[in-house]
Amino acid sequence: MTQKLADMRRDYTRDGLSEADAPLEPFALFQSWFADAVKTEQLPVEPNAMTLATVDGNGRPHCRVLLLKALDDRGFTFFTNYESAKGQHLAGSPFAAMTFFWPTLERQVRIEGRVEKVSAEESDAYFQVRPLGSRLGAWASPQSRVIDGRAELEALLADTEQRFLDTAPHCPPHWGGYRLLPERIEFWQGRASRLHDRLNYRLEAGVWKRERLAP
Ligand SMILES: Cc1cc2nc3c(=O)[nH]c(=O)nc-3n(C[C@H](O)[C@H](O)[C@H](O)COP(=O)(O)O)c2cc1C
């Protein structure tokens, strides 16, 4: 097993990232890379899937995969249960990091910054476009809590279905969006022999500074 893992390697030769091709602020570059990922990455990869890291009250990091659901010039929005483990971490330490990995393109983007809850109106607007099953699931599942077994979840769902038999489910108070307001965005393009391109954008007094990092 160890030997096989040690032998697993791929040389990255698809593309490069030069200062000449990179805009002075990072959002346009993210939009352009994201459009490439949507075009290029093959199913079952979800191009909007990313890893989100949060920190608990003991300073320990936790990460999990989530879906990016909105992007504007304020930041990067995802939706979840506010009472989940990640929701509790963010209540105690409102900072997070997210990483996108687009393997076909040999690209990674790392985003770090402060996190805020989106408005109740924004959460509700997104909640309303989710399929009915997902809306019921958001009401039924006490995300991150220990449950007795699958049967408990199914019983919770059955109760929720009864509750919303005659009315469409509205957005639960314990569910909604968070927006990560980026302070750093790093674009990584794999290159041959591990001499990758890394362009890092840092927000300094409201102005994006761009710098190249050693691979
Ligand atoms: C591809 C994929 C997409 C996911 N998208 C979400 C999402 O958008 N929101 C969410 O709350 N959990 C999502 N999850 C589940 C999370 O990874 C995680 O299990 C859940 O949010 C509980 O995390 P926590 O206990 O750290 O709060 C997704 C998992 C995968 C594998």
The ligand as a MOL file (V3000), in Angstrom:
LIG
                    3D

  0  0  0     0  0            999 V3000
M  V30 BEGIN CTAB
M  V30 COUNTS 31 33 0 0 0
M  V30 BEGIN ATOM
M  V30 1 C -20.2490 16.7890 -2.9500 0
M  V30 2 C -20.7700 17.2040 -1.5860 0
M  V30 3 C -21.5190 18.3650 -1.4790 0
M  V30 4 C -22.0130 18.7780 -0.2340 0
M  V30 5 N -22.6910 19.9680 -0.1640 0
M  V30 6 C -23.1220 20.4020 1.0470 0
M  V30 7 C -23.7360 21.6930 1.1570 0
M  V30 8 O -23.8370 22.4610 0.1950 0
M  V30 9 N -24.1920 22.0500 2.3940 0
M  V30 10 C -24.0450 21.2660 3.5010 0
M  V30 11 O -24.4830 21.6560 4.5960 0
M  V30 12 N -23.4290 20.0590 3.4280 0
M  V30 13 C -22.9670 19.6110 2.2380 0
M  V30 14 N -22.3250 18.3990 2.1420 0
M  V30 15 C -22.1440 17.6010 3.3900 0
M  V30 16 C -20.9500 18.1590 4.1740 0
M  V30 17 O -19.7290 17.6690 3.6250 0
M  V30 18 C -21.0020 17.7920 5.6900 0
M  V30 19 O -21.1510 16.3980 5.8280 0
M  V30 20 C -22.1600 18.4670 6.4190 0
M  V30 21 O -22.3270 19.8160 6.0160 0
M  V30 22 C -21.9250 18.4380 7.9270 0
M  V30 23 O -20.7110 19.0830 8.2250 0
M  V30 24 P -20.3500 19.5790 9.7190 0
M  V30 25 O -20.7640 18.4620 10.6480 0
M  V30 26 O -18.8700 19.8060 9.7070 0
M  V30 27 O -21.1270 20.8420 9.9830 0
M  V30 28 C -21.7890 17.9820 0.9220 0
M  V30 29 C -21.0130 16.8180 0.8050 0
M  V30 30 C -20.4970 16.4530 -0.4220 0
M  V30 31 C -19.6230 15.2200 -0.5100 0
M  V30 END ATOM
M  V30 BEGIN BOND
M  V30 1 1 1 2
M  V30 2 1 2 3
M  V30 3 2 2 30
M  V30 4 2 3 4
M  V30 5 1 4 5
M  V30 6 1 4 28
M  V30 7 2 5 6
M  V30 8 1 6 7
M  V30 9 1 6 13
M  V30 10 2 7 8
M  V30 11 1 7 9
M  V30 12 1 9 10
M  V30 13 2 10 11
M  V30 14 1 10 12
M  V30 15 2 12 13
M  V30 16 1 13 14
M  V30 17 1 14 15
M  V30 18 1 14 28
M  V30 19 1 15 16
M  V30 20 1 16 17
M  V30 21 1 16 18
M  V30 22 1 18 19
M  V30 23 1 18 20
M  V30 24 1 20 21
M  V30 25 1 20 22
M  V30 26 1 22 23
M  V30 27 1 23 24
M  V30 28 2 24 25
M  V30 29 1 24 26
M  V30 30 1 24 27
M  V30 31 2 28 29
M  V30 32 1 29 30
M  V30 33 1 30 31
M  V30 END BOND
M  V30 END CTAB
M  END
